[in-house]
Amino acid sequence: MAKQDTIAMILAGGQGSRLGALTDYVAKPAVPFGSRYRIIDFPLSNCMNSGIETVGVLTQYQPLELNSYIGNGHSWDLDRNSGGTFILPPYVRQAGSTWYKGTANSIYQNIPFIDSYQPRYVLILSGDHIYKMNYAKMAAWHESKGAEATIAVIEVPWEEAPRFGIMNTDENSRVVEFEEKPAKPKNNLASMGVYCFTWESLREALIKDEQNPDSRNDFGANVIPGMIDEGKGVFAYRFDGYWKDVGTVFSLWEANMDLLERPDVMDLRDEMFPVFSRNYQQPSHYFGENCRISNVAVTDGAELYGDVENSIISSNVIVEEGAVVKDSILMPNTYISAGVRLERCIVGMDTLLEPNVRATPDEPDGTENFRDKLCSNGITVFGPNLIIREGLALKGNSMVWPNDAVRVPELVAERYPSWRKEMGQC
Amino acid sequence: MLTDAMGLILADNERIRLGKIDEPRSLAAVPFAGRHRIIDFTLSNMVNSGIRRVGIVALTRYKSLMDHTGTGSWWDLDRIRQGLFMIPPYVNMTTRRPDRTDSQSIIDYVESGHQEYVIISGSEFVASMSYLPLLDAHLANGADMTMLCVREKDKYSAPAVTIDVDESGRVTDVLVDHPLPKSDLRAVSLVVLKRDLLLEILQDRMARGYSDFSALNLLRLYDLLTVRTLIHDGLLFRITNIAQYFNASMALLNDEARHQLFSEEYPIYTKVKNRAPCLVTPESLTLRNVLASDGCMIQGNVENSVLSRGVVIGRGAQVRNSVLFQDVQISEGVTLDHVIIDKNVVIKMGVRLLGQDDYPIVIEKNAIV
């Protein structure tokens, strides 16, 4: 196989359980984002823009949607005769088989894949962050430091630092200590979950980690602290662009809104560093005769006849005349009927809201029966592939799950018949 | 399900001029419906009819067309066997002079395919339909060739090919641009015939010194061969002059027409560009009855218009009844009504351009106004 100097491995196997119904049957990296995109478009486009031509995508949880979305990587110019995009699920071996036990174990199980390209450097990326980053610059920096591992870090507000993995560095940017979610952080440099390793060093560290029965086989918890403890050259590379972990309902909502509120820091229109996505070929979108549209991002196939304000509208969304949508995210193929009123909502793919459904943070007469601890800041989530029956009114912080089609069939139904009922998963 | 026919698309038509918008590009590559081009429709129709071998005859200014079609991957025509073939004219091999020998390249394309039938499509119409009914009609009617035609409901406008048929549906007369046509049947350049017959016709024409080739050439054989017609009564836009082009663009703002042209049954494929989502900013106060595309930035007011990708409408601008091509920039305070603006045009601050219903103003590619 042709040698590749740098290859990227994207960790896309996580469930993203804090997104609740939105990841009920898709992996988090496949969750729609920002009108035209899925979350994984960001690391894939970063690879494309950084000149990386071989990418392994490690999948495990609900991979169907993600696999079909990525395909052969054509949409990101990552279909190559030499190298290209590879979906890497766990597999059965003669000596038994295991699921990916942790992030480090998933790479460990794919050592032969990486070895076949004899790379000098391997990038380990998360499939669930929104950011635009040139990895080539980071790899060059890694090389200039003679590092064995380089961890991309970003300054976070001090009050938020306890939520992150914090890097304590010396004056030469060398990491002297790694603290996972420290109560009293000494620093506000948070790990972005973007690592560049010298393959030789990583290979050795992975084999060692695998031999340790007490390890959780996790990069952040085991492999990187282990390398620091052993005195390996671990460095922190400062990134000062936009970066957002979209692991929670609120942060996913916020990151979407950032596209409208802060286009200066998250510029999707920059043709020098574009974000690509798989395109399902729809006609141009249409603004109806009596619609009122303000501060909206919208894409192919959408038809807006109602009032839409401060919202992210994905492909094939229909908003009927008489519907009001505010501060909300409508994922692909959702249908919003007349009389619907939404404020601070996320509507999952393929979901249909019948007339007069209402969901606003302080909806008068709104039920609290769908309140969910995964939702905060008044945001309501409608899961994917549902029909929300006419007139249902919800207070904020609610989440409607696919399972509600069984629990409260008079209020919620499945929109398209699926295998889920037969499998007892709904 | 494969269809035993190959496709042949004629990207140009010398009899048709669309203002200035087909000057820099083939007729087939003229933008339509925001993010599409005219060829997307017939090419997608062919693919949706199970055709997997399509040749595109491009005579001149085909850079934009070839950029657009690429390897054919957008139509799933990047195949190891069959797929998409570009057919530019050959230089005359004997004299080495650039005499046009269009037909020889077409003969080579047709000869190397094994399908029994050829479906030939021009680029002067836009419709979304299966071509199988035409093929089926041809198999049933026993004619040498079968051509699509429409009954023209609007007032007559040239260029147009009017045909007359007898009771059996056989073509008995073909009148080109006749000012007082005696029938309302207009030929649509969509023809099906046997591969071997097409080869015979092409070789015969070559031998007689005719090198050009068009659907009209075929139709004019009506007194030597049996030519029958299939009348299409679904939505079909003939695009043979700039007024028709403009009216067809405006017709897409009607929900029913748009949904007929872009149905789930017959998806229309096009080249993907990966622009950012369209942004409508709070400064845009009026936005009604508009077809817009990705990459647009709408800060001004737009009504009854079609916007291609990457169009920027500045604050306070008033755009009405207009068709704006890719990356057109409308500066602050501009007023437009009944204007067609080609790619990359910049309209500077405060400019007013007002066209008329049946006579839109056309601004050519790359202009700065």
Interface residues (C-beta under 8 A of the other chain):
Chain A: G34 S35 R36 H74 S75 L259 L260 P263 L268 R269 P274 V275 F276 S277 N279 Q281 Q282 P283 S284 H285 Y286 F287 G288 E289 N290 C291 I293 S294 N295 V296 A297 V298 T299 D300 E303 I312
Chain B: A33 G34 R35 H36 S73 W74 L253 D255 R258 L261 F262 P267 I268 Y269 T270 V272 N274 R275 A276 P277 C278 L279 V280 T281 P282 S284 L287 R288 N289 V290 L291 A292 S293 D294 G295 M297 V306 L307 S308
